[in-house]
Amino acid sequence: MAVAILKGTIVSAPALGKLDVAENGYLIAEDGRITGVFPVLPEQYAGAPVEDFGDALILQSFADLHLHAPQYPMLGMGMDLPLLDWLNAYAFPTEARFADPDYAREIYQGLARELVENGTTRVCMFSSLHRQATLILMEELEKAGVTGYVGKVNMDRNALPGVLEETTEDSMGETLRWLEECQDLRHIKPMLTPRFTPSCTDGLMAFLGRLAAERGLPVQSHLSENRAEMDWVRELHPDCRQYWETYAKYGMWNDRTVMAHCVWSDQRERQAMRDAGVTMVHCPDSNQNLCSGVAPVRAMLNEGGKVALGSDIAGGDHLCMFDVTAAALRASKARRVLDNWETDFLTVPEAWFLATSSGAAFFGEQPGFAPGNPLHAIVLDDSRLPQPHPLTPAERLERCVYLRQKDAVRAVWSAGRKVFSAE
Amino acid sequence: MAVAILKGTIVSAPALGKLDVAENGYLIAEDGRITGVFPVLPEQYAGAPVEDFGDALILQSFADLHLHAPQYPMLGMGMDLPLLDWLNAYAFPTEARFADPDYAREIYQGLARELVENGTTRVCMFSSLHRQATLILMEELEKAGVTGYVGKVNMDRNALPGVLEETTEDSMGETLRWLEECQDLRHIKPMLTPRFTPSCTDGLMAFLGRLAAERGLPVQSHLSENRAEMDWVRELHPDCRQYWETYAKYGMWNDRTVMAHCVWSDQRERQAMRDAGVTMVHCPDSNQNLCSGVAPVRAMLNEGGKVALGSDIAGGDHLCMFDVTAAALRASKARRVLDNWETDFLTVPEAWFLATSSGAAFFGEQPGFAPGNPLHAIVLDDSRLPQPHPLTPAERLERCVYLRQKDAVRAVWSAGRKVFSAE
């Protein structure tokens, strides 16, 4: 039996707003699964090799539940445009280049490497509509050690015909072929991905809903990101009272569904998510950059909804989830101002929970470094930062969330495998 | 005569919202002062050595008009607290350590180096109340190549007695002694710095106002950052209708005055600044982190006010002014949402103008790379970023604002001196 024993200052998020801390503690996994966090090394492991990281922080690695792989090359661009214009001027033309498998290979290798180096080890990710590039993306993520779900995007209307759009028939056929071709991958699995309601005909939506049911596939899409988008959806589906119903009516609305943004989801729409077990993905950078609004994260949490974080590159401008966590903190403060100081902002431990445990729940993990979880961890050396006073582990975590630290990640584990080491 | 000739893609901000671009252009300075930007090398310089940076961007370096040097060690900490609690729990104890000159030397060396490496070459900076540490700060900035103003902080009430507070007499005496001791520095000059109205007795304020007038010294302080702070000022100065009048009545209100924040400055207070030529310093990171509110930057600009940017470390969590520029963009979008989409957000060229030309104006510079300006420039190599399509210089600038780039700064000039080189 393979044992991994990591020693350091272990900080994890067992519940919203709570941090568990073990200074000079031992995080132990057997065959890739956590057996526990221990203040002293249990006798049964005496003599086993210990990776001693000294005073470094050992943290849960991140789950990024919404990002667009083919937009990686345009990170930080076109931010002066609103969502729908930005899609047409930047996102769609950039994605169109992934018809070229060589280009896809080069870009996706870089993306996968950067994810792992930044401690993101679980994803729900949009590819482009291209079957081949999607397979390449999945292969590169698998190779690099990222786990989770990737979706070939379905989009058969309202995009860029001839450049980035499928016929309904192609969309269905390519999806089936892609599902067949990707089944040997172990850590990266397929997820059905209607781009968003305006991009998919009713026929395609019905097909995807049936496919999800028949094969037990998870589904990801966008919901209530922007008011112009919502008006458009209302025109396209006059039979649906709210945006979410355009997914629900085709059977894509259950606890394996991930909906990005939900900026404008009102109490009724949020309740529909809570009742069905849908995961809401808060993408604070993107929402701010594209001026979409500020998602009511506090309300979502108070109501008992499932909320995770997404970098949403390239609407978001940061791939690194430390930055996204800081952005969630800032967004919650913007929301507080917007609500005339009546809403509490997120604390650092709360935002940290969303970036780690809450996202990991979608992959079946228990919160924190719970026994039984696959080992997903990041080792962070913050010793190069100045010490204004002796810092608590919680203060150190806060500082790591806010501050960019060059080369501070010393090692990353993903699903039990050590996938990055600075040595 | 010493000539510097820089060749590259030269981008500058000659007016709010406007960019001047010279691809393969020449930026030329004689004896440290810019003579111009030229599309081809003027004949008179034929044979002179050219520093050819290829396709790299040559940009104006930054002016950071508000930051607290002694808070540098606590960057990214205590952000869950509101302003006044944060001051007592974090800022004041951290500043108190600068009673120790050795500690000051170590921290300020690091700060000065990081400023220059990030292309910040002009500052208006708060030190702590310690005379000796303030001199050390000024020396370290001067050595590293940063120019501008530093203030020994005056604070004789409402701080931490015995830990971080002066008597009125000490405050006056130490200020006079500091002014004497710092007069040989060439690029870093003194600036009077009443911390903010609640920290200074009327007697101290009157003394500082007289000193400013007698010696022609500039003044910096805080204004209308937070509503609790404003209530407090109103209690302390029932004779003053608005916060700004507590500075104006002591003669610290003219075109050499810099006021940080102005989040809650209403039309009347903004007009008082515009009429007097006071520079308003927008500190978007800090205002968001401390939940102070969102400054009405668009209104300030529309009314013809002078607006510059400040990192405000350590209320702000980023020293790098690329990040602060991005934060200003995000804050302007938060303001747009707050104003129900009725206020235009800042465009990238507008925010860039605030971070460079607008701040530089306080130091007597003309906008952009105007002839006669001292050479302040940063050379940025963005060639390691992927190219989704052939990018315009404006698109490249946008991406540099949003994206952290490791080791992308190749060289920095400050007041005509090359103060950093990656080679």
Interface residues (C-beta under 8 A of the other chain):
Chain A: Y72 P73 M74 L75 G76 M77 G78 M79 D80 P93 T94 R97 I107 G110 Q288 N289 C291 G293 V294 D317 H318 A326 L329 R330 K333 A334 R336 V337 L338 W341 F345 T347 V348 L385 P386 Q387 P388 H389 L391 E395 E398 R399 V401 Y402 L403 R404 K406
Chain B: Y72 P73 M74 L75 G76 M77 G78 M79 D80 P93 T94 R97 I107 G110 Q288 N289 C291 G293 V294 D317 H318 A326 L329 R330 K333 A334 R336 V337 L338 W341 F345 T347 V348 L385 P386 Q387 P388 H389 L391 E395 E398 R399 V401 Y402 L403 R404 K406
